[in-house]
């Protein structure tokens, strides 16, 4: 058998497990419905303002020609 002389053994690193109470996440939702025949669609500034308030745009839906455009937002509720 040959011995490896260049092998260095490092001390084991301890692993620490912590138990933390589970925290239920609560979400709130916002739907912005806009009839494009009556009002302009939101511009970048308006969307950035909603984003600054914590809203995340998750979907945009336009079901039909005469239906409003719906913007769906979500954000985590403050505890």
Beta strands, then each sheet from edge to edge (+ up, - down):
strand 1: 27-34
strand 2: 56-62
strand 3: 69-76
sheet 1: 1+ 3- 2+
end
